[in-house]
């Protein structure tokens, strides 16, 4: 035991020394977080956050780690990442770490080794994302009966059923609907935390999904999308961060190994984001252009789904959000110049295309085998 304690102390000391001037955590929090990092992360990502070339990605300077908001790295810690090519599986730490521990280690990696991201992960955020990410998506319709008490992780919410039912289908006005739902719930439950709100809104929405047409798998995925969107909305209201620019079109945001949809603000004309490698790797956009073929505002849903599957098959190591955004950007660039088609029709087609692509990639990700739970290093 003495040898193990001394060894852990040496690792923590090395980690603190390697942290560099970017650290902005309180000293007591940093010491606790460094110990967590030493126990759970350093064996793979190394004391200096550099990882292992070709297999373990670095945390130092990683765009996902230093993003304005911590949702991506929170998701990675809580649910892990499946193996991809030469990259081994990253296990889930959701069962090993408390919400406070998750927030501390996330803030630690965001502020160490020269990283200067805001330490804005909180236990409340960790709890909300834990509730949302834990929702299962069944591998097949015959695997399990769709059971609302099983997937709704909170008690029943006292909400207007007609208001919940209005969120059916594709929830085209998502930001407005989510704000209405959340405000109504908060008015009835002013002391509720983010995780309670997520759990109860999911439990309330579940019967609406269960009574709709489709397979158990499609219903489970719809419920998962709803939970992720509610959690993203709540998180954005509770995180202090630099403003994130609206790209102006439907867009996928990365959530660890998964992805979620971000709907655009209103734009008078359709304008595609710059294809300058800043948001999406240019190589992926080039591949997406080849897969897209001739642009058409009257595409079929199966065609969009097939394109998403083709992108995933060709680029199995890429992040699903990057695959979706490459296809969306390629489609946008294709339809924006179509003659004889109005901007409203082009924007509507792009919205439908983005939804199909994102939902297909969500399905592919969510039906993969989940990473195993991790244990602390001994």
N, C-alpha and C positions, 0 to 999 in steps of 0.2 A: 504494500500500500504506500509506503514512504517513497519508494522509487517511482511509482506511478504518479504520486502527487508532485514530486520534484520535476518529472518529465513534463507534466501538464503545465506547471508554472513556467518552465523554460519556453514551451511553445507559446504561451500567452505573452510572455515578455518579448519574444521575437515578433509576434504579430503586432503588438503595440508599437514596437520600434519601427516596423515596416510601414505603419499606418501613414506617416507623412503628414504634411501640413494641412491636408484637406479635412482633417477630423474636426467636427463641430459638436460632438456629443459631450454631455457632462461627464466628468472624470469617473464617477461611480458607475454610471450607465455604460461607459466605454469598457471598463474593466469586466463587467458582467457579460457584455456583448462579445468581447474578445474571447472570454472563456467558452461561450457558446460556439463561437466560430471555430475555436481550437478543437472542441469536442465533436462537432458535427460536420464541419466543412473543410478544414485545413488539409485533411488527408488527401483530398482530391484537388481542391482549388489552391492549395499551398498557402503558407503563411504570408506570402507577398501578394496574394490574389492573382497570380499570373496563370494558374492552371497548368495544363500540359499541352503543348503544341500538338495539334492534330486530333486530340481526343477530348480533353477537358477545357471548356472555354474559359478565358480569363474573366475575372470580375473587375479588375482595374481597367477603367476606360470603356467598359462594356456599355453600349448605348441603352440596352434594356435595363441595366442596373441604375444608370444615372438619368433616366427619363424624369421629366418634371413631376410625374406622379408615380407612386410606388406600386401600382396595381400588378404590373407584370412580374416583378420580383417577388411580391407577396404570393402570387399564384404559384410560382415555381417552388418556393419553400413549402407551401402547404400541400401541393399535389404531386410534386416531382416532375420528371420529364422522361418519356420512354426513350429507349435506345434508338439512335439514328446513325446508320452507317458505321463509322469508326468511333462514334461517341457512345460511351456506355450509358446505361440507365442511371438517372439520378433519382434516388428514392424519395418518397414523400416523408416530410418531417412533421406533418400535421398531427400525427398521433404521439409524437415525442415532445413537442414544444407547446407551451401555453401560448395564449394570444399575446401576452406581454413579451415572452421570449421571442416569438416570431417577429414582432415589431422591432425589438432591440437588435436582432441579428440583421434584419433588413436595413435598418438605419445605419448599422455598423458598416456594411459593405457599400452603402451609398456614400459614405463619408470617409473611407479609408483609401490608402495607396494613391493619393492624389485625386480621388473622386470628390467632387464638391456638390453633389446633389443635396437637396433639402432633406433633413431627417424627419420626414413628415408621415411615416408609417406609425400608426397608433394601435393599441390593443383592440379598440372598437372596430377599426378597419379590418384587422386580422380576423376578428370574430365574424364580421359580415361576409368576408370572402370565404372563410371556412364553411359557413352555412351554405353558401351558393355553390361552391365547387364540389361539395360533398354529395350533391344530388346525383343519383345514378341515371345513366342512359342505358337501357337494356340492349343487349347484343342482338336479340331477335324478338319478333312478336310472340313467338311460342315459348320464349325463355321464362317469362314471368307474366303474371296477370297485372295489368296496370292498376295500382292500388294507391289511392290518394293518401290514406293515413300513413302509408309507408314512405312516400316521397315528400309529403308535406311535413317539415321538421318542427313546426310550431303548432300552437293551438289554432282553432278556427278564429278568423278575424271577423269582427262585427262590421261588415262593409255592405254597401248596396249591391245586391247581385247583378242588377242591370248595368251598373258601372263596370263591374268586373267583366261581364259578358261583352261589353263594348270593346274590350281589348282583344277579342278573338281575331282570327285570321292573321294577317301580317303586321298588325298594330302600326299602321302607316304613320300615325301621329304620335310616335312613341314618347318623345320628350314631354309633350303636353299631358298625355295620359298618365305617365309615370308621376309627374309632378302632382297631378290631381289625386292620384291614389295615395301617394305618400303624405300629402297635406291632410287628406281626410283621415288617414290612420293616425297621424300625429295629433290631430285635434281630439280624437277619441282616446288616444293613449299617449299623453304628453311626456311621460317619463320613459317611453320605450327606447331601447338602444337600437343601433343599426341592425344587429343580428336578429333581434326580435321582429323588426319591421320586415326584413327579408323573409324570415320563416313564416310569418303570419300571412303576408301577401301571397306567398307561394301556396300555402295551404288553402287560401281563399280562391286562388285562380285554378287550382288543380281540378275541381269538379267541372269547370268550363272546358278544360282541355279533355278531360275524361269522356265528356258527352259528345265531343266532336268526332267527325269521321277520320279514319286513318288507322294505321297500325299502332300497337302499343309503343313501338320504337319511335315513331314519328311524334306521338303524344309526349313521350318522355323528353325528347329533344326539344319540343316546343316549350315545355315547362322549364327545362334547363336554360333555354335562351331567355325566357322571361326572368328567371332568377338572376342570371348574369347581368341583364340590362338594368334591373332594379338595383342591384348591388353597385353597378357602375354609376348609376344616377346618384344614389345616396353617397357614395364615396366622393364623387366630384363636388358635392355640396359640403363635404366635411374635411377636405384637404386644402391646405394652404400651399399654393404652388404658382409658378409662373404660368401665365395664360398660354394655353396650347392653341395654335392657329387652326382655324376651321379650314380644311382643305377644299371645301366647297362642294364636294360630292360624297356619296356614300363611301365609307371607308372601314376597313377592318383594323381593330386594335389588338395587340398581342396580350394574351393572358397566360403566361407560361407556355405550356405546350398547346394551349387552345387559343381561341380568338373570340372576339365579340364585335358586334356591329356598332358603328357610330354614324348616326344619321346627320346629314348636313343642315346648316342653317339655310334660310331662304336666299336664293340667288336669282336675279332677274334674267340672266342668260347663263347658259351652260359654259363653264370654263374649266378645263382640265388642269390639275396640278402639274407643275413643271416636272418633266422626266429628266431629272438632273442627278440621279443616283442618291439624292439626299433623303428621300422617303422610302424608295424601293430600289433594290439592286437593279441596275440597268440591264444586266444579263437576264434577269427574270422577266423584265418587261419585254425584251426582245423575244424570249421564248413564248411569252403569252401572245405576242402579235402573230407568231407563226401558228399557234393553236387556234387563235380567234378566227383567222381567215377573213373573208369579206364581212364587214360590219353590217348588221341588219337590226333595225329597231323592232322588227317582228320576229325575234328569235323565239325558239321554243324552250321551255324549261328543261327538257331532257338534253338539249344541245348545250345549255349553260352548265348543267351538271357534268356532262361528259368532258367539257373543257376543264372544269375544276379537277376531275379525276385524272385527266391527262397531265395537268401541271404537277399534281402530287406524284404521279408515277415517274415523271421525268426528273423531279427535283425532291427526292425523299428526305434530304437533309435540311431543306429550307424550312423556315418558320411558316406555319400555316397562314398567319396574317400577311406575310410577305407574298405568298402565292396568291392569296385573294386580291391583295392590292395591285399586284402586277397585272392580273386579269382585268380588274376594274379600270386601271389606268389605260391598258391597251384598248379596251372596249370604248372608253371615253374618247380616246384619240381617234378611234375609228368612226364613231357616230357624229362627233362634233362638226365634222366637215361635210356631212351628207346634205346634198341639195334637195330642196323641196320638202324638208321636214322641219317643223317648228321646234323651238327650244323646249317648249313644254313637253312635247312628245319625246324628244331626245332625253330629257331629264328623267321622265317617267320610265323610259326603257332602261336607262342606266341604273335607276333605283331597283327595278325588278331584277336586272342582271346581277347586280351586286348582292342582293338578298339571296338569290339562288346559289351563287358561288360560295358565299360565306356559310350558308346553312349546310351545303354539301360538305365543305371542309370541316365544319363543326361536327357533323355526323361521323366523318372518318376519324377524327381525333377522339371523340367521346366513346366510340365503340372499340377503341384499342384497349388492350389490357392495361390496367392501371399500374403505375410503378409501385414497387413494394414499399412497405413502411420501413423507415430507417431506425437504427439504434445508435446511441452515442458511442463514440470510439472508446475502447477500453485501454 
